Amino acid sequence: MAMRSIGLTVLICLAHSVGDVRAQLREGAYYPVTGVWSGGALRAAAIEPAEDDIQAGEAEIEGRITALDLEKKALQIGPVTVQWSESTGFVGIKPAALKIGTAIEVEGRIVGPRRLLAIIIERGPASLELNSLRVVGAVTGIKENADGSVRFEVMGMPVFVPGDVYRGLRSSRPDTQEEEDKQTSTRAALKIGGEYEVKLDYRKDFALDKQAKDDLLRLDQEFQLRLSYRHNDWVSLFIEGKVLGEAEPYKEGGHRRADVMLERGETWVRFDKLFGRNLTLKVGRQNFEEPRRWWWDDDLDAVGVRYRHNPFVFELGVARELLPTTTPENFIDPENEGVVRVLARTDWLFSKNHRLGLFFLHQNDRSATPSPGALVRAKREDPSDARLWWGGLRAMGNAPAAEYGDFSYWADAAFVAGNETLLELEPEAGGLKRVISRKDQRVRGWAVDVGGRWDSQLPGRPMFTLGYALGSGDKDPDRGSDRSFRQTGLQSNDEEFRTYGELLRPELSNLSVAVLAVQFPIFSDSHVEFAYRHFRQQYAVPFLRDGRIEADPNGISKNIGQEWMIFFGIEEWNKVEIELVGAAFRAGHAYGALSGKMVYSLFTKVTFSF
């Protein structure tokens, strides 16, 4: 295989002395070094003044991805391998968006020579040169040569600094603020990118009745255009716009439709390193996302703050929708209109591979609530107004065991409390609905979601997952407080993150979900997964919250049913991803005479990135 030289920019642990320049090399300080990785060593071309805010046992890397294995959750930047887990935080980029050549910034713990376990992975500056790398790590094995050159290691990576480069260390410091500003301004860069996504979704017998003629083939297309501008290390701008196309090439029973619309995506300005390096302020429409998407994964108009001081991370956001998100609608989604949200979470890496997190969400719906007898437009219908509080705790971690594979786990516990107003509406002529009743109730609920994953060393490298989730229910929902848990409404349970299945996709409310899955790697960067899920109500009631099956339970039996799924994730090309999903759901005794009926779906998604 041909050898290739890789240009590197490395922050290295050195010490500064006012005496002889060669006496500067000591452990404990952090200096940027620019060089080329060649012949098994980093050959430095320049050294800049030190930085001093890296925690012991950790490192930082900034560079472009040179190798990637999404199946193994690993990537390479030059000679350094980075691994991530479900506890890794992603900022400004999602795992699926990682590509060879993508610029990223990584903060993590050193787990071996030239190996990091990522704590945070963030989108890097678009201006970063193709083969540049930035690393922060502790220096070991310093050796000064007679010709004035120096050799040492950082993260197990050999570094060679020629004598003339070493002697120029102090002269590399900007003498004036004007010169420093000039150097910073050269980092400004504009980057344009995006993706085109095509989805085909075939659904059969979602009403559990062949006579219902509800089979459907849906075609969705999405074109995203993203513009990012990084003025310097402190200010950056991001703008995203989308064109959406929705069509129904086949609909049993007729009445097919097709729509094209525009949607505003993330649009924000970010200020980094406020009052120090670790504080970030973001203003505008932004994505709030946590690693499991169980609490939230949604775009909101908001002001967000993120603070990191190892081993703690704190995030806070205040959000309220200000404008409609899509055309041709000229109003805000009624479920979000007037809703003020305060979101907060903390993350504490209390040991090498284990972390704890706290979550908080306050949601206050300040929109007007119509009285019984009032008429509202059907498109503006909002059957629930609430003032709710969520809080919870998460534990996540992994236990590497080279002989048997890697073990990881998660455990979420949450509660919800507050007050809710429910409206019952009946259709009227002219696209209107009339409010016929109004009910005020207290809300008290809880939920747990626990599970583990074994990435084994067995033949075929299978990965096994076992999980169980339970959301509280209410034995008599028509009386007193509603003790059913409900999720935040910001969680992700769509085709990108199938937490509770492909077909049913219920909200975790008055429901238990058990899952058993096994995943196998195929080809070089793809995988196939087989999953089984069983759904059961805590109390038998005649409804499910937000399920996709069109039939209702009978309120007598608790057994909702079971689902089988096969998933192919194909990522063999640099800018193309393919998903193929097949699923079947068998109705349980909760559906009475429809018990045993089957529901099927086939789903395909192809994504082209540019």
C-alpha positions in Angstrom: 0.0 0.0 0.0 1.4 3.4 -0.9 2.5 5.6 1.9 0.8 9.1 2.3 2.1 12.1 4.2 -0.5 13.7 6.4 -0.2 17.4 7.6 -0.9 17.8 11.3 -1.5 20.6 13.8 -1.0 19.2 17.3 -1.5 20.8 20.7 1.2 19.2 22.8 1.9 19.2 26.5 5.0 21.3 27.0 6.3 23.8 29.6 7.5 27.3 29.0 10.6 28.8 30.6 12.1 32.3 30.2 15.6 30.7 30.0 17.1 28.7 27.2 14.5 27.6 24.6 15.5 24.0 24.9 14.7 24.1 28.6 11.0 24.7 27.7 10.2 21.1 27.1 8.6 19.9 30.3 5.4 18.1 31.1 2.4 20.1 32.1 1.6 22.8 29.5 0.0 22.7 26.1 1.5 24.0 22.8 0.1 24.0 19.3 2.4 22.2 16.9 2.0 22.1 13.1 3.6 19.3 11.1 3.4 16.4 8.7 2.8 12.7 9.7 5.5 10.8 7.8 7.5 7.7 8.4 5.7 6.9 11.6 6.3 10.2 13.3 4.9 13.7 13.4 7.5 16.1 11.9 6.8 19.5 13.3 6.9 22.7 11.1 6.0 25.2 13.8 5.2 25.5 17.5 3.0 28.2 19.0 2.4 29.5 22.5 0.8 27.2 25.1 -2.8 26.5 26.2 -3.6 25.2 29.6 -7.2 24.0 30.0 -7.1 20.3 29.3 -8.0 17.9 32.1 -5.5 15.1 33.1 -6.1 11.9 31.2 -8.0 13.6 28.4 -7.2 14.9 24.9 -8.7 17.0 22.2 -8.5 16.4 18.5 -9.5 18.7 15.6 -9.2 17.4 12.1 -10.8 15.7 9.1 -11.9 12.1 9.2 -9.5 9.8 7.3 -11.2 6.4 8.1 -14.7 5.6 9.4 -16.5 2.5 10.7 -20.0 3.5 11.8 -20.8 -0.1 12.7 -18.0 -0.2 15.2 -18.5 3.4 16.2 -14.9 4.3 15.4 -13.1 6.8 13.2 -9.6 7.9 12.5 -8.0 11.3 12.2 -4.5 10.9 11.0 -2.8 8.4 13.3 -5.3 8.8 16.1 -8.3 6.4 16.5 -11.5 7.8 18.1 -14.2 5.6 19.4 -17.7 6.7 20.6 -20.6 5.2 22.5 -24.2 6.0 23.2 -23.1 8.2 26.0 -21.0 10.4 23.6 -22.6 13.9 23.0 -22.8 15.1 19.4 -23.0 18.9 18.9 -23.8 20.3 15.5 -23.5 16.9 13.8 -25.2 13.5 14.1 -23.4 10.1 13.8 -25.1 9.4 10.5 -23.6 12.7 9.1 -20.0 11.6 9.8 -18.2 11.1 6.5 -14.6 10.7 5.4 -13.3 14.2 4.9 -15.7 15.8 7.5 -14.0 18.3 9.8 -14.7 17.5 13.5 -13.6 18.4 17.0 -13.3 15.7 19.6 -12.9 15.8 23.3 -12.3 12.5 25.0 -10.5 10.2 27.4 -7.2 8.5 26.5 -7.8 4.8 26.5 -4.6 3.6 24.8 -1.8 4.6 22.5 -3.3 6.9 19.9 -6.8 6.0 21.0 -9.5 8.2 22.5 -13.0 7.4 23.9 -15.0 10.5 22.8 -16.9 12.6 25.4 -18.0 15.2 22.8 -17.9 15.2 19.0 -18.6 18.5 17.4 -18.6 19.8 13.8 -15.3 21.3 13.1 -14.4 24.5 11.2 -15.0 24.4 7.4 -11.7 26.3 6.9 -9.7 23.4 8.2 -7.1 22.2 5.7 -7.6 18.8 4.2 -4.8 17.0 6.1 -4.6 19.2 9.3 -5.0 17.8 12.7 -5.2 19.4 16.2 -4.5 17.3 19.3 -4.0 18.1 23.0 -2.2 15.4 25.0 0.5 14.9 27.6 4.2 14.7 26.5 6.4 11.7 27.5 9.9 10.5 26.8 11.5 13.9 25.9 14.9 13.5 24.2 17.0 16.5 23.1 19.5 15.9 20.4 22.9 17.4 19.8 21.7 19.3 16.8 19.0 21.1 18.8 16.1 18.9 17.6 13.8 17.2 20.0 11.9 13.9 20.1 9.0 12.9 22.4 5.6 11.2 22.4 2.1 12.4 22.9 -0.7 9.8 23.2 1.9 7.2 22.1 2.4 9.2 18.9 6.1 10.0 18.1 6.9 13.7 17.5 10.0 15.1 15.9 10.8 18.8 16.2 13.7 20.1 14.1 16.1 22.5 15.9 15.2 25.6 13.9 11.5 25.0 14.6 12.2 24.5 18.3 14.3 27.7 18.5 11.5 29.7 16.9 9.0 28.8 19.5 9.0 32.2 21.2 9.1 34.1 18.0 5.9 32.5 16.9 3.9 34.5 19.6 2.0 37.5 18.1 3.8 40.7 19.3 0.6 42.8 19.1 -3.1 42.4 19.4 -3.4 43.6 15.8 -1.2 40.7 14.5 -3.2 38.2 16.6 -6.5 39.6 15.2 -5.0 39.3 11.7 -4.1 35.6 12.3 -7.6 34.9 13.6 -9.4 36.6 10.7 -7.7 34.3 8.2 -9.8 31.4 9.7 -13.1 32.8 8.4 -14.7 30.4 6.0 -18.0 29.8 4.2 -19.2 26.3 3.5 -22.3 25.1 1.6 -23.6 21.6 1.8 -26.7 19.5 2.0 -28.5 16.3 1.1 -31.3 14.8 -0.9 -33.4 12.2 0.7 -36.0 9.8 -0.9 -38.3 7.7 1.2 -40.8 5.0 0.2 -43.2 3.7 2.8 -45.7 0.9 2.1 -48.3 0.1 4.8 -50.7 -2.7 4.6 -53.8 -3.3 6.8 -53.1 -0.7 9.4 -56.8 -0.9 10.4 -56.4 -4.6 11.2 -59.2 -5.2 8.6 -58.7 -6.2 5.0 -62.1 -4.7 4.2 -61.0 -1.3 5.3 -59.0 -0.8 2.1 -56.3 1.3 3.8 -53.2 0.0 2.0 -50.9 2.9 1.2 -47.7 3.6 -0.6 -46.2 7.0 0.3 -43.3 8.8 -1.4 -41.5 11.5 0.5 -38.7 13.6 -0.8 -36.6 16.1 1.0 -33.9 18.5 -0.3 -31.8 20.2 2.3 -29.4 23.1 1.7 -27.1 24.2 4.5 -24.9 27.2 4.7 -22.3 27.6 7.5 -20.0 30.5 8.1 -17.3 30.6 10.7 -16.0 34.1 11.1 -13.4 33.2 13.7 -13.0 30.9 16.7 -15.7 32.8 18.6 -18.6 33.5 16.1 -20.3 31.1 13.6 -23.5 31.2 11.7 -25.7 28.3 10.3 -28.7 28.5 8.0 -30.7 25.5 6.8 -33.6 25.4 4.4 -35.7 22.4 3.1 -38.0 21.6 0.2 -40.4 18.8 1.0 -42.4 16.7 -1.4 -45.2 14.3 -0.2 -47.1 12.1 -2.6 -49.2 8.9 -2.5 -48.5 6.9 -5.7 -50.9 4.2 -4.5 -53.8 4.5 -2.0 -56.3 1.7 -1.7 -59.7 3.3 -2.0 -58.5 6.4 -3.9 -58.2 10.0 -2.8 -54.5 10.2 -3.5 -52.7 13.5 -2.7 -49.5 15.3 -3.5 -48.0 18.3 -1.8 -44.8 20.4 -2.1 -43.8 22.8 0.7 -40.9 24.8 2.1 -39.6 24.3 5.6 -37.3 26.4 7.6 -34.6 24.4 9.4 -31.9 25.3 11.9 -30.9 29.0 11.7 -28.7 30.3 14.4 -25.7 32.3 15.4 -23.3 30.8 17.9 -20.8 32.5 20.2 -18.0 30.3 21.6 -15.5 30.7 24.4 -17.6 33.3 26.3 -15.9 34.3 29.6 -13.4 31.5 28.9 -13.2 28.6 26.6 -16.0 26.3 27.9 -19.1 28.5 27.6 -21.2 28.6 24.3 -24.3 30.7 23.5 -26.5 29.8 20.6 -29.5 32.0 19.5 -32.0 31.0 16.8 -33.7 27.9 15.6 -31.6 25.0 16.8 -31.7 21.3 17.4 -32.0 20.1 21.0 -30.7 16.6 21.1 -29.5 14.2 23.8 -27.8 10.9 23.1 -30.8 8.5 23.3 -33.4 11.0 21.9 -35.7 9.7 24.6 -36.1 13.1 26.2 -35.8 15.3 23.2 -34.6 15.6 19.6 -36.3 18.5 17.9 -35.7 21.9 16.3 -37.0 24.8 18.4 -36.8 28.6 18.3 -34.7 29.2 21.3 -31.8 30.6 23.2 -29.4 27.9 24.3 -26.3 27.8 26.6 -23.8 25.0 27.0 -21.1 24.9 29.6 -18.4 22.3 29.9 -15.9 21.8 32.7 -14.5 18.3 32.7 -16.0 16.0 33.8 -19.3 18.0 33.8 -21.5 19.3 31.0 -24.5 21.5 31.5 -27.0 22.6 28.8 -29.9 25.0 29.2 -32.5 26.3 26.7 -35.5 28.5 26.7 -37.8 28.0 23.7 -40.9 29.3 22.1 -42.0 29.0 18.5 -42.0 32.4 16.8 -42.9 31.6 13.2 -44.6 28.9 11.1 -42.2 26.2 10.1 -43.7 25.2 6.7 -45.6 26.7 3.8 -48.4 27.3 2.8 -49.6 27.4 6.4 -49.5 30.9 7.8 -49.9 29.9 11.5 -47.8 28.1 14.1 -48.7 24.4 14.7 -51.5 24.6 17.3 -49.8 22.0 19.6 -46.8 24.4 19.8 -48.5 27.8 19.6 -47.9 29.8 22.8 -45.9 27.0 24.4 -42.9 28.1 26.4 -40.3 25.5 27.2 -37.4 25.5 29.5 -35.0 22.5 28.9 -32.0 21.6 31.0 -29.7 18.6 31.3 -26.4 17.8 33.0 -23.9 15.1 32.3 -21.2 13.8 34.8 -18.5 11.4 33.7 -17.9 10.1 37.2 -15.5 7.3 36.1 -13.7 6.4 33.0 -16.6 4.7 31.2 -19.6 5.6 33.3 -21.7 8.7 33.5 -24.8 10.1 35.2 -27.2 12.7 33.8 -30.1 14.8 35.1 -32.9 16.1 32.9 -35.5 18.8 33.4 -38.3 20.2 31.2 -41.0 22.7 32.0 -43.7 23.2 29.4 -46.3 26.0 29.8 -49.0 26.3 27.2 -50.1 30.0 27.2 -52.4 29.8 24.2 -56.1 30.7 24.7 -58.3 27.8 25.7 -61.8 28.0 24.1 -64.9 27.4 26.2 -67.7 24.9 25.5 -69.8 25.9 22.5 -67.0 27.8 20.8 -66.1 27.1 17.2 -62.6 26.7 16.0 -61.0 26.0 12.6 -60.3 22.2 12.2 -56.7 23.1 11.2 -56.2 25.1 14.4 -57.6 22.3 16.7 -55.6 21.9 19.9 -57.4 19.4 22.2 -55.0 19.8 25.1 -53.4 22.7 27.0 -51.1 21.9 29.8 -48.6 23.2 32.3 -46.3 20.2 32.9 -43.0 19.5 34.6 -40.7 16.6 33.7 -37.6 15.5 35.7 -35.4 12.4 35.5 -32.1 10.6 36.0 -30.0 8.7 33.5 -27.1 6.2 34.0 -25.1 5.1 31.0 -21.8 3.4 30.5 -19.8 0.6 29.0 -17.3 -2.1 30.3 -14.8 -3.1 27.6 -13.7 -6.7 27.9 -11.3 -7.6 25.1 -11.8 -11.4 25.4 -15.6 -11.3 25.4 -16.4 -8.0 23.6 -17.8 -4.7 24.9 -20.8 -4.4 27.3 -22.8 -1.2 27.5 -26.0 -0.3 29.4 -28.5 2.5 29.9 -31.1 3.3 32.5 -33.6 6.2 32.4 -36.1 7.1 35.1 -38.6 10.0 34.7 -41.6 11.6 36.3 -44.2 14.1 35.0 -46.5 16.3 37.0 -48.7 19.3 36.4 -52.2 20.3 35.2 -53.9 19.7 31.9 -57.1 21.0 30.2 -58.7 18.6 27.7 -61.2 19.6 25.1 -63.7 17.3 23.3 -64.7 18.6 19.8 -67.2 17.6 17.2 -67.0 18.4 13.5 -69.2 21.2 12.0 -69.8 22.4 8.5 -67.3 24.6 6.7 -64.1 23.1 8.1 -65.0 24.0 11.7 -65.2 22.1 15.0 -67.3 22.9 18.1 -66.1 22.5 21.6 -68.6 20.3 23.5 -66.8 19.7 26.8 -63.9 20.9 28.8 -62.1 18.9 31.5 -59.4 20.1 33.9 -57.2 17.4 35.6 -54.0 16.9 37.4 -51.2 14.8 35.9 -48.9 12.5 37.8 -46.9 9.8 36.0 -43.6 8.0 35.9 -41.6 5.8 33.5 -38.4 3.7 33.3 -36.4 2.5 30.3 -33.5 0.1 30.9 -31.4 -2.1 28.8 -28.0 -3.5 27.9 -26.0 -4.3 24.8 -23.2 -6.9 24.2 -20.9 -6.3 21.3 -19.6 -9.8 21.2 -16.5 -11.5 19.8 -18.5 -14.5 18.7 -18.2 -15.7 15.1 -19.9 -13.2 12.9 -19.4 -10.5 15.5 -23.1 -10.3 16.6 -24.3 -7.5 18.8 -27.1 -8.4 21.2 -29.6 -5.9 22.8 -32.0 -6.5 25.6 -34.3 -3.8 26.8 -37.5 -3.1 28.8 -39.5 0.1 29.2 -42.6 0.9 31.2 -44.7 4.0 31.4 -47.3 4.3 34.1 -51.0 4.2 33.4 -54.3 5.1 35.0 -56.8 2.4 36.0 -59.7 4.8 35.8 -58.8 7.7 33.4 -62.2 9.3 33.7 -61.9 10.0 37.5 -59.4 12.1 39.5 -55.8 12.7 38.5 -54.5 11.2 35.3 -51.6 9.0 36.5 -50.5 8.0 33.0 -47.0 9.0 32.0 -46.6 10.9 28.8 -43.4 11.8 27.0 -42.2 15.3 26.3 -43.5 15.5 22.8 -39.9 16.4 21.7 -38.7 12.8 21.7 -37.7 10.9 18.5 -39.5 7.7 17.6 -39.5 8.1 13.8 -37.6 6.1 11.2 -34.3 7.6 12.3 -34.5 6.3 15.9 -37.0 3.4 16.3 -37.0 3.3 20.1 -40.4 1.5 20.4 -40.6 -0.3 17.1 -41.2 0.3 13.4 -44.9 -0.3 13.0 -46.7 0.6 16.2 -44.4 3.5 17.4 -46.4 4.3 20.5 -45.7 6.9 23.1 -44.6 5.3 26.4 -47.8 5.8 28.3 -49.7 3.1 30.1 -47.5 0.6 28.2 -44.6 -1.8 28.7 -42.3 -2.6 25.8 -39.8 -5.5 25.8 -37.2 -5.7 23.1 -34.7 -8.4 22.0 -32.4 -7.7 19.0 -29.3 -9.0 17.4 -27.2 -7.2 14.8 -24.6 -8.5 12.4 -22.0 -6.5 10.4 -22.1 -7.1 6.6 -19.8 -6.0 3.9 -17.3 -3.3 5.1 -19.6 -0.6 6.6 -23.1 -2.0 6.7 -25.2 -4.1 9.1 -28.4 -6.1 9.4 -30.5 -6.2 12.6 -33.3 -8.5 13.7 -35.6 -7.2 16.4 -38.6 -8.5 18.4 -40.8 -6.3 20.6 -43.7 -7.2 22.8 -46.3 -4.5 23.8 -48.6 -4.7 26.9 -50.7 -2.1 28.6 -50.3 -1.6 32.4 -54.1 -1.2 32.7 -56.6 -2.3 30.0 -58.1 0.9 28.5 -59.7 1.5 25.1 -56.9 3.7 23.6 -53.2 4.0 22.9 -51.4 7.3 23.0 -50.0 8.2 19.6 -49.9 4.6 18.2 -49.9 4.2 14.4 -52.3 1.2 14.3 -55.7 2.7 13.4 -57.8 0.2 15.4 -58.5 0.8 19.1 -58.0 -1.7 22.0 -61.1 -3.1 23.6 -60.2 -2.0 27.2 -60.6 -5.6 28.4 -57.3 -7.3 27.7 -53.8 -5.8 28.2 -52.0 -7.7 25.5 -51.5 -5.2 22.6 -49.4 -7.4 20.4 -45.9 -8.2 19.1 -43.7 -7.0 16.3 -40.9 -8.4 14.2 -38.5 -6.2 12.3 -35.5 -6.7 10.0 -33.3 -3.7 9.2 -30.5 -3.2 6.7 -28.2 -0.2 7.0 -26.0 0.0 3.9 -23.2 2.6 4.0 -20.6 1.4 1.5 -20.3 4.7 -0.3 -18.9 8.0 0.9 -22.0 10.1 0.2 -24.8 7.6 -0.1 -26.7 5.8 2.6 -29.5 3.2 2.2 -32.0 1.9 4.7 -34.2 -1.1 4.1 -36.8 -2.1 6.7 -39.4 -4.7 6.8 -41.8 -5.2 9.8 -44.8 -7.2 10.8 -47.2 -6.6 13.7 -49.6 -9.3 15.2 -52.5 -7.9 17.1 -52.9 -9.2 20.6 -56.1 -10.1 22.6 -56.6 -6.3 23.4 -58.0 -6.0 19.9 -60.8 -8.5 20.6 -62.2 -10.0 17.3 -59.2 -8.5 15.5 -56.8 -10.5 17.6 -54.3 -12.3 15.5 -54.6 -10.0 12.5 -51.4 -8.9 10.9 -50.1 -5.5 9.8 -47.1 -5.1 7.4 -44.8 -2.4 6.3 -41.8 -2.0 4.0 -39.7 1.1 4.2 -36.8 2.3 2.1 -34.7 5.5 2.5 -31.8 6.6 0.3 -29.8 9.7 1.3 -27.3 11.5 -1.0 -25.0 14.0 0.7 -23.0 16.8 -0.9 
